[in-house]
Amino acid sequence: MPADLDTALTNPPREVYAARGLKKNYDDGQVQALRGVDFQINEGEFVAIIGPSGCGKTTLLQLLGALDHPTAGTLTYKGKSLAANSDSASYRAHEIGFIFQAFHLLPTLTAEENVQIPMFETGRSMKERGERAEELLKGVGLEARRRHFPAKLSGGERQRVAIARSLANEPSVLLADEPTGNLDSKNAENILALLAELHQSRGMTMVLVTHDMTIARRAGRAIQMRDGQIIFDGNPSNLSLTT
């Protein structure tokens, strides 16, 4: 038996998310954002969810992050229902790291203080929070800018602070919603390279929402959506066949 096949059989991939018949309606059912979605995401995967505005990709990301709950169907995280979880805040604080298009940094806090925000949900001391924030900012190349306020940082630097913040509590999963949407091409490329390096070095499960086909092709797997349904799930290099 080939070594890689033997490894796959003895160490099957561990399921992180599983969706079955997932639906999400708004406005008393008049808007169907998701129309019966099925998929599984395994530990360590880098998945891009791609599609035009209004296709349901951001709604899906919000469900993965327990920022909202499905109207019908099931969505599990490591075998447990997210909808049945009575402490969604704890799940978001300890299991999930979020990266948004708009950065969402507090303007009255320094880069270092912004990175510390998720750590207030933990038992870390002030000293430990400061050391952790400094370590994370160093990891994204911003150690020298840690005491700067967001207004004094470029767009690319602000997104790096947001990425450092998303890693504060050592999450299992990183969820990114159009993380390069507000950046110029050079900064966008730098952020994508940083995310790819984080995925590779930390083995994190990463789900990135984008409307950009070139960004989706940077992932290991692409899920393409249209009108609330999945129309393609596979190797990103084959995306052109579905457009």
N, C-alpha and C positions, 0 to 999 in steps of 0.2 A: 504494500500500500504506500503511495507517495506520502512524503513527510507532511506536506501542507494539508492533504486530505485527512490524514490521521489526526493532525492538530485540530482541524475544523470539527471532526467528529467527537473528539475528547473534550474540546473546549468550545462549545457552540457559543455564538454571540449572545450576550445578555440583552434582553429586551428592556428598553427605557420607556418608550411610548407605544401604545397600541390604540388605534381608533377603529371602531366598527359602526357603520351606519351613522356617522357623525353629522348632525344637522344643527344649524343655528339660524333662527328667524328673528326678525325685528319688526316693529310696528304691527303687532298682533298677527304675524304671519304674512304680511303683505310683502316684506322683503326677505328673500331666502338667500342668506349669505353663504351657507354651506348646505349642500343638497345630497347628503348620504356619502360621506367620505370614509374610505378604508385605507389604513396604512400602518406600518410598523417602523419604528426607528430604534436601532440598536446602539448599544454603548460604543462611544468612540467615533460614530459616524459624523461626517460633515455634510449636511443636507441643505441645499438651496431650494427654497420655495419661490417659484417664479410665476409671473402672470401680470396682466394689465391691471390698472386701477379698478377696483370693484369686483375682482374675481374671487375674493374670499381669503386671500393669503394672510392679510394682517389679522382678520378675524380668527383664523386658525392659530396664528402665533399667540394671540391673546388667550385662547383656550389652553394652549400648552403651558402658558405661564399662570394659569388659574386667575387671570384678570377678569374672566367671564366664564360662564358655564353653558354647555350645549343645551339646545332645546330638546334634542332626542339623540339616541345612540349612546355609545360608551366611549370614554377616553380614560385610559389608565396610565399611571406612571409607576414603573417597576411593579406592575401587577395590581396596583391599588387604584380605585376610582378617584379621579380628581374632583368630581362633582360631590362625592360623598365625604371628602376631606373637610372636617370641621375647623381646621386651622390653616386656611390658605395662606395667611400672612407668614406663618412659619415656613411653609413650603417655599414661598418666594424668597424669603430671607436666607434660607440655608441650602436650598437645592438649585436655585436658578440665579443666573446672572443676566441682567437685561442691558442691551445697548440700543439706544433709540437714535433716530435721524436728527432730532432736535437737541441732543446732548443732555438736556434737563439738569444742568449744573446750577447750584444756588449761587447767585451773583455776589452775595455778601460773605461767602466762604472762600478760602484759598483752595488751590488744587488739592493740597494735602487734607484739608478739612472735608472737602467734597468726597474724597475717597473713603474717609472714615465713616460716612453716614450709615452704610449698611451694617457696620460693626456695632452700632448702638443696640442692635437686636441680640448681641452676644454678651458673654461675660467678660470680654477683654477689658483690661484696665486702660486708662488714658495713655500710659506709656506704651503698652502693647499695640494699641490702635495706631499711635504715631509711628512706631517702628514698622508696622505692617504697611501703612500707607506709603512710607518712604521707600520700602522695598518694592512695592508695586509700581510706584512712579519711576523708580530706577529701571524696572523691567520694561517699561514702555518708552524709555529714553527721556524722561522729564524730571529727573532728580533735581536738576538745577533750577527748575521752574516751580518747585513744589509750594513755594510761598506766594505765588502770583495768583491774583484773582482772575476769574474767567474773562473779564473784559480786556485783560492784558495778554491773553493767549490767542493764538490763531485758531481758525476752525479745526485744523488738523490736530493741534495741541489739545483743544477742548475735547475732541473725540477720544484722544489717547487717555485723558483724565477719566472720561466716561468708561473706557475699557478697563482701566485700572480699578475703578469703583466696582465694576461688575464682577471683578475677581476677588473682592475683599473677603468674602466668607468662604472662599474655596468651593464654589458651586460645582455640581456634577454636570450641569447643562448651561450652555451659553445661548441665549436667544437674542438675535439681532434683527431689528426692523429697519431696513434701508440705511445701514450704518454709514454709507458714503454719500447719501442723497444731498447733503448740504456742503459737500467738499468739491474743490477743483480736482482736475484729473490727477495731478501729481500727489496731492494729499490722499485722494481716494485710493490710489495704488499703494501708498505707504500703509494705509489702514488695512487694506486687504492682505498685504504681505504680513502685517503684524498678526492678524487673525489666523492666517494660515500657520504661522509659526507657533502661536499659542495652541492651536489644535494639534499640531504635530508633537510639540514638546511636552504638553500636559495630557495628551490623549483624551481631551474633552469632547463630549458630545456637543455638536454645534448645529443650530438651525438658523439659517439666515434668509430673510425675506428680501426679495429684490424684483425689480421689473426689468433689469438689465441682463440680457443674455450672456454678455461677456463675463459679468460677475458670477453668474450661475455656473459657468463652465469652470470656475476655480474650485468648486466643491467636488466632493467625491460622488455625490448623487444629487439628482435634480428631481423635484416634484413640480410639475407644471400644472397650473390651474386655469380654468376658464368657467365662468358662470357658476361658481360654487362647487365645481367638481374637478377631480383629478383627471387630466387627459394624457399625462405621461409621467412615468416613474421609472427612472433608470440612470444610465450613464449620461452625464451632461454633454458629452461629445456627440450624442445622437439627438440633441434637442432640435437641431435644424430640420430634422425629418418630420417634426410635428408642427412646424409653423407654416 
